[in-house]
Amino acid sequence: MNKLISLLIMVCIGLSCYAQDIALPSPNKTGGKPLMDALNDRRTTREFSDKELDVQTLSDLLWAAYGFNRENMRVVPSANNKQEFTVYVVLKTGVYVYDAQENLLILKVSGDWREKAGKQDFVATAPLNLVYVADLKITSKETAGVDVGFIAQNVYLYCASVGLGTVVRGWFDGDEIKTAFGLDANQTPILTQTVGYKK
Ligand SMILES: Cc1cc2nc3c(=O)[nH]c(=O)nc-3n(C[C@H](O)[C@H](O)[C@H](O)COP(=O)(O)O)c2cc1C
């Protein structure tokens, strides 16, 4: 019995150590297809392989989504420059917040929570889901609903430019996400997006 308890403790410690913050390499800000080609290739994909994205791709993609391209200014516009979004990054290993200043994924919840990120089957197996969470203390849901379109479209264009698949998704349970990710009352998921290699 004692051995069993020790084993369980070791497994728990092992699991809690497994996921940690992820330091991203600097994003590549050049390359990819020219804009007109990327626009021509932009489309929705709903079939993904389970192949992981490497950290460079993750860094480039997140920078395209919500990075800074001037001091304290983002690659996407936002009404009154409120910058009300936090990008939650849902990987097999855990749920992270993208810190664009530090180029870091900050671990919020360890474990595989991908199935909470949406209602369609591929969500649970695709390597990456993004959850765009607005702070409704600083802007309205309507405004956030406009601002989020720029983020999602940047991800679409990035994916088109490097040959990844993506789908933006409004079909998710916001309350389920709030509970699973430990969001506070004002933090509201506005839109989600799945990314991965096309099957
Ligand atoms: C706000 C919004 C919400 C969407 N929600 C979903 C969704 O929950 N699931 C899904 O499979 N596709 C979703 N889509 C993708 C659309 O179905 C898709 O963009 C549309 O069929 C046009 O296809 P295209 O993106 O290839 O041009 C959504 C698109 C938008 C703009």
Ligand as a Chemical Component Dictionary entry (heavy atoms), coordinates in Angstrom:
data_LIG
# 
_chem_comp.id                   LIG 
_chem_comp.type                 NON-POLYMER 
_chem_comp.pdbx_formal_charge   0 
_chem_comp.three_letter_code    LIG 
# 
loop_
_chem_comp_atom.comp_id 
_chem_comp_atom.atom_id 
_chem_comp_atom.alt_atom_id 
_chem_comp_atom.type_symbol 
_chem_comp_atom.charge 
_chem_comp_atom.model_Cartn_x 
_chem_comp_atom.model_Cartn_y 
_chem_comp_atom.model_Cartn_z 
_chem_comp_atom.pdbx_ordinal 
LIG C1  C1  C 0 -17.216 34.463 -37.204 1  
LIG C2  C2  C 0 -17.021 33.117 -37.860 2  
LIG C3  C3  C 0 -17.336 31.977 -37.172 3  
LIG C4  C4  C 0 -17.127 30.722 -37.752 4  
LIG N1  N1  N 0 -17.385 29.601 -37.025 5  
LIG C5  C5  C 0 -17.105 28.383 -37.553 6  
LIG C6  C6  C 0 -17.261 27.221 -36.743 7  
LIG O1  O1  O 0 -17.633 27.259 -35.572 8  
LIG N2  N2  N 0 -16.928 26.032 -37.290 9  
LIG C7  C7  C 0 -16.473 25.932 -38.600 10 
LIG O2  O2  O 0 -16.192 24.818 -39.021 11 
LIG N3  N3  N 0 -16.296 27.012 -39.368 12 
LIG C8  C8  C 0 -16.585 28.250 -38.874 13 
LIG N4  N4  N 0 -16.355 29.383 -39.612 14 
LIG C9  C9  C 0 -15.747 29.259 -40.949 15 
LIG C10 C10 C 0 -16.768 29.503 -42.079 16 
LIG O3  O3  O 0 -17.673 28.437 -42.155 17 
LIG C11 C11 C 0 -16.015 29.680 -43.399 18 
LIG O4  O4  O 0 -15.181 30.812 -43.307 19 
LIG C12 C12 C 0 -16.963 29.823 -44.576 20 
LIG O5  O5  O 0 -17.618 28.613 -44.825 21 
LIG C13 C13 C 0 -16.249 30.276 -45.855 22 
LIG O6  O6  O 0 -15.209 29.358 -46.200 23 
LIG P1  P1  P 0 -13.709 29.888 -46.454 24 
LIG O7  O7  O 0 -13.181 30.385 -45.131 25 
LIG O8  O8  O 0 -12.958 28.689 -46.958 26 
LIG O9  O9  O 0 -13.778 30.983 -47.453 27 
LIG C14 C14 C 0 -16.606 30.630 -39.077 28 
LIG C15 C15 C 0 -16.283 31.823 -39.765 29 
LIG C16 C16 C 0 -16.473 33.039 -39.164 30 
LIG C17 C17 C 0 -16.085 34.286 -39.922 31 
# 
loop_
_chem_comp_bond.comp_id 
_chem_comp_bond.atom_id_1 
_chem_comp_bond.atom_id_2 
_chem_comp_bond.value_order 
_chem_comp_bond.pdbx_ordinal 
LIG C1  C2  SING 1  
LIG C2  C3  SING 2  
LIG C2  C16 DOUB 3  
LIG C3  C4  DOUB 4  
LIG C4  N1  SING 5  
LIG C4  C14 SING 6  
LIG N1  C5  DOUB 7  
LIG C5  C6  SING 8  
LIG C5  C8  SING 9  
LIG C6  O1  DOUB 10 
LIG C6  N2  SING 11 
LIG N2  C7  SING 12 
LIG C7  O2  DOUB 13 
LIG C7  N3  SING 14 
LIG N3  C8  DOUB 15 
LIG C8  N4  SING 16 
LIG N4  C9  SING 17 
LIG N4  C14 SING 18 
LIG C9  C10 SING 19 
LIG C10 O3  SING 20 
LIG C10 C11 SING 21 
LIG C11 O4  SING 22 
LIG C11 C12 SING 23 
LIG C12 O5  SING 24 
LIG C12 C13 SING 25 
LIG C13 O6  SING 26 
LIG O6  P1  SING 27 
LIG P1  O7  DOUB 28 
LIG P1  O8  SING 29 
LIG P1  O9  SING 30 
LIG C14 C15 DOUB 31 
LIG C15 C16 SING 32 
LIG C16 C17 SING 33 
# 
